[in-house]
Amino acid sequence: MNSDTIDIETRPKSRQLFADARRVLPGGVNSPVRAFRGVGGSPVYIKEGSGAFVIDEDGNRYIDFLGSWGPLIAGHAHPDVVEAVQEALIRGFSFGAPTAAETKLAEMIIERVPPVEMVRLVNSGTEATMSAVRLARAFTGRDRILKFDGCYHGHADCFLIGAGSGTLDIGEPDSPGVPSSVARDTLVARFNDADSVAGFFQEYTDEIACVIVEPVGGNAGCIPPEGSFLNDLKRLCDENGALLIFDEVMTGFRIARGGAVERFGIEPDLVTFGKVIGGGFPIGAYGGSRRIMEQIAPSGAVYQAGTLSGNPVAVAAGIATLNLLDDAAYDTLEHYGHLTESCLNLVIQTNGFPVTVQRVGSMFSIFFKESPVNSVADTDDLDTAGFRSFFHGMLDDGIYLAPSPFECSFLSLAHSEITINTFIEKAEKHLKRVYSG
């Protein structure tokens, strides 16, 4: 691929593959955002990836700032991860029995995240969060949970609840098939608004089992916690006998060696993990104090199981990935993040573009509005048409971003100052195009 803009006619294989997929897959995809509904057009079908780059089925090469939605913190097909996976494959794909590697991965998680004393491995982030909530309900003897508008914790019924028109009330189901009885037990507060949480605790005294939160909002774009917000959540939970759950499926081992727990100095009661701990393979985990975790079967009565939990291939990839993430790696990631943020802000300020950059560590978002985004309500007035035009311009110019104005971009150790500078040059070019009329 050269530096010229790729015309869509150079992606005929992707268009045909999407047409074929729509005949056998709902919407042509196996996860909704992949269908490009948020940006229009047809999705790009990726054939292979290496380092910071992906190549589509038509042979076009892109600098990848999606990283499989976050897991690939070392880049695509890192040699150490590939070697670990190959060795695991030779030994066997799955056993449905304990392996020594499961214990090693659990020990690595526990060493990095001090509040976590025991870990249960599962198969996905959704399994991790729904299992953590079940455990919290059993431990407290309460039924209600509190989440935040715009925070995504997987597709279990209790999480597919929104706050309606921005009001603070008991949620209504956001998806058909979610029983209203489930919605009644899910409370939805505003992210970065501890007062809204306090109000729920006053109204539902002794009824709330847990508060579950993405410590950095990642599924409405990168939304950092403000001020004492996370500290206030911990205090309110402690005062009211509820458990605080950090959903670190996205932030875990990405924004710091010990994730958000380390970066913000908060000790939640339970933490959920995914993405990075599998190095690109399906995996999830949840953990907490021994006192809480020993309530899980077979130590306790809270049931949770999975045939492929602790899959040896995924565990091997996770161990290899975490081994790469030493202090020097996080210094590099922070440097790349700062470089990306500062250069984008310079472009924005110099040209007066009505966009905002928000970043925590190696995750960032470009919001198409002038003011900061502190909660999902602040995304109501995004210039989604401007983002769509920007996205497709960047894509055709060899930059692969999340196909949604409400998602994060991710940096990896495989990026470099060269790839970041290329990204900045292309971003300035296409922002000028979008806002020059």
Order of alpha helices (4+ residues) and beta strands (2+ residues): alpha-beta-beta-beta-alpha-alpha-beta-alpha-beta-beta-beta-alpha-beta-alpha-beta-alpha-beta-alpha-beta-beta-alpha-alpha-alpha-beta-beta-alpha-beta-beta-alpha
